[in-house]
Amino acid sequence: MGYAKNITELIGNTPLVQLQQASNESGATVLGKCEFLNPTHSVKDRIGTNMINTAL
């Protein structure tokens, strides 16, 4: 089993899930981004990390 050495390693690469009903009804592949799986459950994790790294 892998593990992260630092919480910042968990930011980004947010999983995508196919939304079956929307995909079937539209005839296109419709994906939902699981932002709630980010460490702070926010879409702003990546932005905040970048701001801090830039400041350092």
N, C-alpha and C positions, 0 to 999 in steps of 0.2 A: 504494500500500500504506500502510495506517495504522500508526501506532506509538504506544506509550505514552511519555509524557514522564517518568513516575514509576512505580515498581513498584506503588504503591498504586492506580493506575488499573486494574490488572489484577485486583484483588480484587473478588469479587462477580460477578454475572451468570454463574455457573458453568453450563456447557453441560449440557443434558439429552439423553439418548439413549433412544429407545424400545427396550425389551427385547422383541424380537419373540416369542420362544418363550413367555415369561411372559404376554405380551399375548394371544397366540393361545389359550393354554390356559385363561386366566381369562375371556376375553371382554371384558376391560377394557384400557384403555391403561395399560401399566406403564412407568414411566420410571425410569432410573437417573441419578443426579447424578454428574458426572465431577469429583469433588473433587481428583483427582490433577492436574488442569489448573490448579489454583491455584498461585501463584508458589512457595510452599513445600510444595506437594503435601499440604496439610493442611486439615481442616475448620475449623481455628482461625484462619485468616488474617483473616477478617472481624472476629472477636471481638478479636483482638490489635490490629488497626488501630484499632478503635473505642476500646479502652482507652487507647492511646497518644494518639489525637486528643483524647480527653476530658481526659487529664492535662495536655496542652499548653494 
